[in-house]
Amino acid sequence: MNELEFLRLRNRRRFLREVGGGIGMLGLSHLLEGEGRAASINPLDPKPPHFPGKAKNVIFMFMEGAPSQMDLYDPKPELQKISGQTLPESLTSQLRLAFIKKDAKVLASPRVFKPYGQCGTEFSDYIPNIASCADDICLVRSMYTEAFNHHPGQLLLFTGSIQLGRPTMGAWTIYGLGSESKNLPGFVVLTSGVGTSGGASNFSSGFLPSHFQGTLLRNAGDPILYLSNPEGVTAETQRSALDAIRDLNQERLTDTGDMEIASRIQNYELAYRMQTSAPDLVDLSKEPAHIREMYGIDDPVTKQYGTNCLLARRMVERGVRFVLMMDASWDQHSNLNKGLKRNCDRTEKPAAALIKDLKQRGLLDSTLVVWGGEFGRTPMVEIRNASDPDNAGRDHHPLAYSMWLAGGGIKGGTVVGKTDDIAFNIVEDKVHVHDLQATMMHCLGFDHTKLTFRHMGRDFRLTDVHGEVVKKMLA
């Protein structure tokens, strides 16, 4: 087909659309009015899920780099007995490791565990504040994944695939549910710590329209890049320019039906509304002193993560559907004890404050909170500096690790799954990353097999072609 033939066909289709489209829109409007709804072209308007979900919002506290499960959530006293020994080849023969050799020595954990809450779940002495929420937490000690390096592991966790270009969990959530916030994005990203692996691929919209991607809030300056008008540009001038751009985009949308143009229209309008709502969101000066202390806002150690946790609560209150908090880096290949303690000191008090604050405001029941990394750590030691006895760390371990969830339809005060005596393999209730995703979608009111988007001739979903809802996690 040459260009002239293409234009002829295009013009014929345009004529039919313009003649028939008006009649069709009148019919659609009549049907929507009969159902008590009004027609809307805003793709972020709230939408009903497949069934009533207990969760309306998600806050995902992603500990980028992979926290050590046997030092925080999965006590293994047996490691003390075999510390310094080599694991049998029968156990390690199929093991895939990122850095260490299979004959690396076992490293015991020096952490002290004790039971918390009425449920009696054991937690490490590094996380006493999170442990104080034991009765609200479902601790999953039997997570596993196929990926043993960071970027593939993060892609699998957030997109269901190790391939680039798939939509992320937050994008799927607002694709399915829309957003209840008119003046803020439906999917917001907060960062803290130092370093990153997956970066923007953890909050991309992939092949979904771009209005479903995450919006990054910055830690300094304008909360969102270019939020403030340039000097000399008044609000009236900007509104007039946006109106002209909107009219041109709308004309092009009518011609082509391209949903990316619809996304562009919505993004411009949302950006305009955010110029007043975003500064108010990040202004924490009116928060009471006891709330600031609870989150550690005024403590230099906890300020950064505490601020993000408090912002996450404020966003949920304002209707933001999905908040992704990426904290880096928990990748302790060396200096495990010092590095892990530093990370816990920065984050665990604010994380616990978030759960307690949501609960006291009546928001925890409708907010699904998730904490965890992309995989776990080996029970074997990694030594990067043989001359430093305190240099010991742990390598990546995808076969068995821990995550926890709270609120939003999750059964608190429970432990799901069990690992062997050294946290090497799972011996009870294996939970794959796809199972976690399926369970999260269930809490939001979706059958994960039916929340799909057609792309390149087939229907895609977050859980790829796998995943089962973990009923033991559900309230």
C-alpha positions as CSV (number, residue, x, y, z in Angstrom):
1,M,0.0,0.0,0.0
2,N,1.4,3.4,-1.0
3,E,0.8,6.7,0.9
4,L,-2.1,7.8,-1.3
5,E,-4.0,4.6,-0.8
6,F,-3.4,4.9,2.9
7,L,-4.7,8.5,3.0
8,R,-7.8,7.4,0.9
9,L,-8.6,4.6,3.4
10,R,-7.9,6.9,6.3
11,N,-10.3,9.6,4.9
12,R,-13.0,7.0,4.3
13,R,-12.8,5.7,7.8
14,R,-12.7,9.3,9.1
15,F,-16.0,10.0,7.2
16,L,-17.7,6.9,8.6
17,R,-16.5,7.7,12.1
18,E,-17.7,11.3,11.9
19,V,-21.1,10.3,10.5
20,G,-21.7,7.3,12.6
21,G,-19.7,8.3,15.6
22,G,-22.1,11.0,16.6
23,I,-25.1,8.6,16.6
24,G,-23.0,6.1,18.5
25,M,-22.0,8.6,21.2
26,L,-25.7,9.6,21.6
27,G,-26.6,6.0,22.1
28,L,-23.7,5.5,24.5
29,S,-24.7,8.6,26.5
30,H,-28.3,7.4,26.7
31,L,-27.2,4.0,28.0
32,L,-24.9,5.5,30.6
33,E,-27.6,7.8,31.8
34,G,-29.9,4.8,32.2
35,E,-27.3,3.3,34.5
36,G,-26.9,6.5,36.5
37,R,-23.5,7.3,35.0
38,A,-22.1,10.1,32.9
39,A,-19.8,9.6,30.0
40,S,-16.2,10.4,30.7
41,I,-13.0,10.4,28.7
42,N,-10.8,10.5,31.8
43,P,-9.1,7.0,31.9
44,L,-8.2,7.6,35.6
45,D,-11.8,7.9,36.8
46,P,-12.6,5.3,39.5
47,K,-13.7,2.0,38.1
48,P,-15.3,-1.0,39.9
49,P,-13.2,-4.1,40.4
50,H,-14.4,-7.7,39.5
51,F,-15.8,-8.1,43.0
52,P,-15.8,-6.0,46.3
53,G,-12.1,-5.9,47.4
54,K,-11.1,-5.1,51.0
55,A,-8.2,-3.0,49.9
56,K,-8.7,0.3,48.0
57,N,-5.1,1.5,48.2
58,V,-1.6,0.0,48.2
59,I,1.6,1.2,49.9
60,F,4.5,-0.9,48.9
61,M,7.6,-0.4,51.0
62,F,10.2,-1.8,48.7
63,M,13.6,-2.5,50.3
64,E,15.7,-2.4,47.2
65,G,18.7,-4.7,47.3
66,A,17.2,-7.6,49.3
67,P,17.2,-7.7,53.1
68,S,18.7,-10.6,55.0
69,Q,15.8,-12.8,56.1
70,M,17.7,-14.9,58.7
71,D,18.9,-11.6,60.4
72,L,15.4,-10.0,60.5
73,Y,12.5,-12.4,60.2
74,D,13.4,-16.0,60.1
75,P,15.4,-17.1,63.1
76,K,17.8,-20.1,62.5
77,P,19.7,-21.2,65.6
78,E,20.9,-24.2,63.7
79,L,23.3,-21.9,61.8
80,Q,25.2,-21.4,65.1
81,K,26.0,-25.1,65.2
82,I,27.4,-25.3,61.6
83,S,28.9,-21.8,61.3
84,G,32.2,-22.0,59.5
85,Q,31.4,-25.3,57.8
86,T,30.8,-25.9,54.1
87,L,27.3,-27.0,53.0
88,P,27.1,-30.5,51.3
89,E,27.3,-30.6,47.5
90,S,24.0,-32.3,47.4
91,L,22.4,-29.1,48.7
92,T,24.3,-26.6,46.5
93,S,24.8,-28.5,43.2
94,Q,22.0,-26.7,41.4
95,L,22.4,-23.4,43.3
96,R,23.0,-20.2,41.2
97,L,25.0,-17.6,42.9
98,A,25.9,-14.0,41.9
99,F,29.3,-13.7,43.5
100,I,30.4,-16.3,46.0
101,K,31.5,-19.9,45.3
102,K,29.4,-22.9,46.3
103,D,32.0,-24.0,48.9
104,A,31.6,-20.7,50.9
105,K,31.4,-21.2,54.6
106,V,28.1,-20.9,56.6
107,L,27.7,-17.7,58.5
108,A,25.6,-17.7,61.7
109,S,23.4,-14.7,62.6
110,P,24.3,-12.9,65.8
111,R,20.8,-11.4,66.0
112,V,18.6,-12.1,69.0
113,F,15.0,-13.1,68.2
114,K,12.0,-13.0,70.6
115,P,8.2,-13.4,70.3
116,Y,6.0,-10.3,70.0
117,G,2.2,-9.7,70.3
118,Q,-0.5,-12.1,71.1
119,C,0.4,-14.1,68.0
120,G,4.0,-14.7,69.4
121,T,5.7,-14.2,66.0
122,E,9.5,-14.0,66.4
123,F,11.3,-10.9,65.2
124,S,15.0,-9.7,65.3
125,D,16.3,-7.2,67.8
126,Y,17.1,-4.9,64.8
127,I,13.4,-4.3,64.2
128,P,11.6,-3.8,67.6
129,N,9.2,-1.2,66.2
130,I,8.0,-3.3,63.3
131,A,7.8,-6.3,65.7
132,S,5.4,-4.2,67.9
133,C,2.9,-4.5,65.0
134,A,3.1,-8.3,65.0
135,D,-0.6,-8.8,65.5
136,D,-1.3,-6.7,62.3
137,I,1.3,-8.4,60.2
138,C,1.2,-11.5,58.0
139,L,4.8,-12.6,57.8
140,V,5.6,-14.8,54.7
141,R,8.8,-16.8,55.3
142,S,8.5,-18.9,52.2
143,M,8.9,-16.4,49.3
144,Y,10.9,-17.5,46.3
145,T,11.8,-16.3,42.8
146,E,13.8,-17.4,39.8
147,A,15.8,-14.2,39.5
148,F,19.1,-14.0,41.4
149,N,20.3,-10.6,40.2
150,H,18.8,-7.3,41.2
151,H,17.3,-5.8,38.0
152,P,15.7,-9.1,36.8
153,G,14.5,-9.7,40.3
154,Q,12.9,-6.3,40.6
155,L,11.3,-6.6,37.1
156,L,9.8,-10.0,38.1
157,L,8.5,-8.6,41.4
158,F,6.9,-5.5,39.9
159,T,5.9,-6.6,36.3
160,G,5.6,-10.4,36.5
161,S,8.4,-10.9,34.0
162,I,12.2,-10.4,33.7
163,Q,11.7,-8.8,30.3
164,L,11.7,-5.0,30.0
165,G,8.6,-3.3,28.7
166,R,5.8,-4.8,30.8
167,P,3.5,-2.7,33.0
168,T,4.3,-2.6,36.7
169,M,2.1,-3.5,39.6
170,G,1.1,0.1,40.3
171,A,0.2,0.7,36.7
172,W,-1.9,-2.4,36.6
173,T,-3.7,-1.3,39.8
174,I,-4.8,2.1,38.5
175,Y,-5.5,0.5,35.1
176,G,-8.0,-1.7,36.9
177,L,-9.3,0.7,39.6
178,G,-8.6,4.2,38.4
179,S,-7.8,6.8,41.0
180,E,-9.9,8.6,43.6
181,S,-7.6,11.6,43.6
182,K,-8.5,14.4,41.2
183,N,-5.5,16.6,42.0
184,L,-2.7,14.1,42.4
185,P,-1.4,11.2,40.3
186,G,-3.0,7.8,41.0
187,F,0.4,6.2,41.2
188,V,3.2,8.0,43.1
189,V,6.8,7.0,43.7
190,L,8.9,8.0,46.7
191,T,12.6,7.3,47.0
192,S,15.2,7.2,49.8
193,G,18.6,5.8,50.6
194,V,21.5,5.6,48.3
195,G,21.7,3.7,44.9
196,T,19.2,2.0,42.7
197,S,19.0,-1.0,40.4
198,G,15.6,-1.2,38.6
199,G,14.9,2.5,38.8
200,A,12.1,3.7,36.6
201,S,11.4,0.2,35.3
202,N,9.8,-0.5,38.7
203,F,7.1,2.1,38.1
204,S,6.8,2.2,34.3
205,S,3.4,1.8,32.5
206,G,5.1,-0.5,30.0
207,F,2.7,-1.1,27.0
208,L,-0.2,0.4,28.9
209,P,-1.0,4.0,28.1
210,S,1.4,6.4,29.7
211,H,-1.2,7.9,32.1
212,F,-0.9,4.7,34.2
213,Q,2.9,5.2,34.9
214,G,4.2,6.2,38.3
215,T,5.0,9.9,39.1
216,L,8.2,10.4,41.0
217,L,8.1,12.9,43.9
218,R,11.5,14.5,44.5
219,N,13.2,14.9,47.9
220,A,14.3,18.5,47.2
221,G,13.0,21.6,45.4
222,D,9.7,21.3,43.7
223,P,8.1,17.9,44.7
224,I,7.5,17.3,41.0
225,L,10.0,18.5,38.3
226,Y,8.9,21.7,36.6
227,L,5.9,22.1,38.9
228,S,6.5,25.9,39.4
229,N,5.8,28.3,36.5
230,P,8.9,30.0,35.0
231,E,9.3,33.6,36.1
232,G,7.0,35.9,34.2
233,V,4.4,33.2,33.4
234,T,1.1,33.9,35.2
235,A,-1.6,31.4,36.0
236,E,-3.9,33.1,33.4
237,T,-1.2,32.8,30.7
238,Q,-0.6,29.2,31.5
239,R,-4.3,28.3,31.5
240,S,-4.8,30.0,28.2
241,A,-1.8,28.1,26.7
242,L,-3.1,24.8,28.1
243,D,-6.6,25.4,26.7
244,A,-5.1,25.9,23.2
245,I,-2.9,22.8,23.5
246,R,-5.9,20.8,24.8
247,D,-8.1,21.9,21.9
248,L,-5.4,20.9,19.4
249,N,-4.8,17.6,21.1
250,Q,-8.6,16.9,21.2
251,E,-8.9,17.5,17.5
252,R,-6.0,15.1,16.8
253,L,-7.6,12.5,19.2
254,T,-10.9,12.8,17.2
255,D,-9.0,12.1,14.0
256,T,-6.9,9.2,15.2
257,G,-8.4,7.7,18.3
258,D,-4.8,7.4,19.6
259,M,-5.1,6.8,23.4
260,E,-1.6,8.3,23.9
261,I,-3.1,11.6,22.9
262,A,-5.9,11.1,25.5
263,S,-3.1,10.4,28.0
264,R,-1.4,13.6,27.0
265,I,-4.6,15.7,27.5
266,Q,-5.1,14.2,31.0
267,N,-1.4,14.6,32.0
268,Y,-1.4,18.3,31.1
269,E,-4.6,18.9,33.1
270,L,-3.4,16.9,36.0
271,A,-0.1,18.7,36.0
272,Y,-2.0,22.0,36.2
273,R,-4.1,20.9,39.2
274,M,-1.0,19.5,40.9
275,Q,0.5,23.0,41.0
276,T,-1.7,23.8,44.0
277,S,-2.2,20.3,45.5
278,A,1.3,19.0,45.5
279,P,2.9,21.8,47.6
280,D,0.1,21.3,50.1
281,L,0.7,17.6,50.2
282,V,4.4,18.0,51.1
283,D,3.8,20.7,53.7
284,L,4.1,18.8,56.9
285,S,4.3,21.8,59.2
286,K,0.6,21.4,60.2
287,E,1.1,17.8,61.4
288,P,0.9,17.6,65.2
289,A,4.1,17.2,67.2
290,H,3.2,13.7,68.4
291,I,2.8,12.6,64.7
292,R,6.1,14.1,63.7
293,E,7.8,12.3,66.6
294,M,6.0,9.0,65.8
295,Y,7.4,9.1,62.3
296,G,10.8,10.5,63.3
297,I,10.5,13.5,61.1
298,D,12.7,15.7,63.3
299,D,15.4,13.0,63.8
300,P,18.2,13.2,61.2
301,V,18.5,9.4,61.2
302,T,14.8,8.7,60.4
303,K,13.8,12.0,58.7
304,Q,14.1,10.9,55.1
305,Y,12.2,7.6,55.4
306,G,9.9,9.0,58.0
307,T,8.9,11.9,55.7
308,N,8.1,9.4,52.9
309,C,6.0,7.2,55.2
310,L,4.0,10.3,56.4
311,L,3.6,11.4,52.8
312,A,2.3,7.9,51.9
313,R,-0.4,8.2,54.6
314,R,-1.3,11.7,53.4
315,M,-1.5,10.5,49.8
316,V,-3.8,7.6,50.7
317,E,-6.0,10.1,52.6
318,R,-6.2,12.2,49.4
319,G,-7.2,9.2,47.2
320,V,-3.9,8.2,45.6
321,R,-4.3,4.6,44.7
322,F,-0.7,3.2,44.7
323,V,2.3,4.5,46.6
324,L,5.7,2.8,45.8
325,M,8.4,3.6,48.4
326,M,11.8,2.6,47.1
327,D,14.5,2.5,49.7
328,A,18.1,1.7,48.7
329,S,20.3,-0.1,49.3
330,W,19.9,-3.3,51.3
331,D,22.5,-5.2,49.3
332,Q,24.8,-6.2,52.1
333,H,27.5,-8.2,50.4
334,S,29.9,-6.8,53.1
335,N,29.6,-5.2,56.5
336,L,26.3,-7.0,57.0
337,N,25.9,-6.2,60.7
338,K,26.7,-2.5,60.4
339,G,24.9,-2.0,57.1
340,L,21.8,-3.9,58.1
341,K,21.6,-2.0,61.4
342,R,22.0,1.3,59.7
343,N,19.1,0.5,57.3
344,C,16.9,-0.7,60.1
345,D,17.6,2.3,62.2
346,R,16.6,4.6,59.3
347,T,13.4,2.8,58.3
348,E,11.8,0.5,60.8
349,K,10.5,3.1,63.2
350,P,8.7,5.1,60.4
351,A,7.4,1.8,58.9
352,A,5.8,0.8,62.2
353,A,4.5,4.4,62.6
354,L,2.8,4.1,59.2
355,I,0.9,0.9,60.2
356,K,-0.1,2.4,63.6
357,D,-1.2,5.7,62.1
358,L,-3.2,4.1,59.3
359,K,-4.9,1.9,61.9
360,Q,-5.8,4.7,64.3
361,R,-7.3,6.7,61.4
362,G,-9.4,3.7,60.3
363,L,-7.4,3.4,57.0
364,L,-5.5,0.2,57.6
365,D,-8.5,-2.0,56.7
366,S,-8.7,-0.5,53.3
367,T,-4.9,0.0,52.7
368,L,-2.7,-2.9,51.7
369,V,0.8,-2.4,53.1
370,V,3.6,-4.6,51.7
371,W,7.3,-4.7,52.9
372,G,10.1,-6.6,51.2
373,G,12.8,-6.9,48.6
374,E,13.4,-8.8,45.3
375,F,15.0,-11.9,46.9
376,G,16.8,-12.9,50.1
377,R,20.4,-13.6,51.2
378,T,22.5,-16.7,51.5
379,P,23.2,-18.5,54.8
380,M,26.8,-18.7,53.5
381,V,29.3,-15.8,54.0
382,E,30.7,-13.5,51.4
383,I,34.1,-12.0,52.2
384,R,35.2,-9.1,50.1
385,N,38.1,-8.0,52.3
386,A,39.9,-10.9,54.0
387,S,41.9,-8.6,56.2
388,D,38.8,-7.2,57.9
389,P,37.0,-9.6,60.2
390,D,33.9,-7.4,60.3
391,N,33.6,-7.3,56.6
392,A,31.4,-10.4,56.3
393,G,28.2,-10.2,54.2
394,R,25.8,-12.4,52.3
395,D,25.2,-13.1,48.6
396,H,21.8,-13.1,46.7
397,H,19.5,-16.0,47.5
398,P,16.3,-16.4,45.5
399,L,15.2,-19.9,46.9
400,A,13.8,-18.7,50.2
401,Y,13.2,-15.3,51.8
402,S,10.7,-13.3,53.8
403,M,8.2,-10.5,53.1
404,W,5.3,-9.2,55.1
405,L,1.9,-7.6,54.5
406,A,-0.7,-5.8,56.6
407,G,-4.2,-4.4,56.3
408,G,-6.4,-4.5,53.2
409,G,-7.8,-8.0,53.6
410,I,-4.7,-9.6,55.0
411,K,-4.8,-11.8,58.1
412,G,-2.7,-10.2,60.8
413,G,-0.8,-12.1,63.4
414,T,0.0,-15.0,61.1
415,V,3.1,-16.7,59.7
416,V,2.9,-18.3,56.3
417,G,5.4,-20.8,55.2
418,K,8.5,-22.4,56.6
419,T,12.1,-22.8,55.6
420,D,14.6,-25.5,56.5
421,D,17.0,-25.2,59.5
422,I,19.4,-22.8,57.6
423,A,16.8,-20.8,55.6
424,F,18.2,-22.4,52.4
425,N,15.1,-24.1,51.0
426,I,11.4,-23.9,51.6
427,V,9.8,-26.9,53.3
428,E,6.2,-25.6,53.7
429,D,3.8,-23.4,51.7
430,K,6.0,-22.1,48.9
431,V,4.9,-18.6,47.8
432,H,6.1,-17.5,44.4
433,V,6.3,-13.8,43.4
434,H,3.4,-14.5,41.0
435,D,1.4,-15.9,44.0
436,L,2.1,-12.7,45.9
437,Q,0.9,-10.6,43.0
438,A,-2.3,-12.7,42.6
439,T,-3.0,-12.3,46.3
440,M,-2.5,-8.6,46.2
441,M,-4.9,-8.3,43.2
442,H,-7.4,-10.4,45.1
443,C,-7.3,-8.0,48.0
444,L,-8.0,-5.2,45.5
445,G,-11.0,-7.1,44.1
446,F,-9.6,-8.6,41.0
447,D,-9.3,-12.1,39.6
448,H,-5.7,-11.8,38.4
449,T,-6.4,-14.0,35.4
450,K,-9.0,-11.6,34.1
451,L,-7.3,-8.3,34.7
452,T,-5.7,-8.2,31.2
453,F,-4.7,-5.9,28.4
454,R,-4.4,-6.8,24.8
455,H,-1.0,-6.1,23.3
456,M,0.7,-7.5,20.1
457,G,-2.2,-9.9,19.5
458,R,-2.6,-11.5,22.9
459,D,-3.9,-10.7,26.4
460,F,-1.2,-9.9,29.0
461,R,-1.6,-9.8,32.8
462,L,0.6,-9.0,35.8
463,T,1.0,-12.6,36.8
464,D,2.0,-13.7,33.3
465,V,0.6,-17.2,33.0
466,H,1.1,-18.2,36.6
467,G,0.0,-17.3,40.1
468,E,-2.4,-18.6,42.7
469,V,-4.1,-16.7,45.5
470,V,-2.5,-17.6,48.9
471,K,-5.7,-18.1,51.0
472,K,-3.7,-18.5,54.2
473,M,-2.7,-14.8,53.9
474,L,-6.3,-13.6,53.7
475,A,-8.5,-12.4,56.6
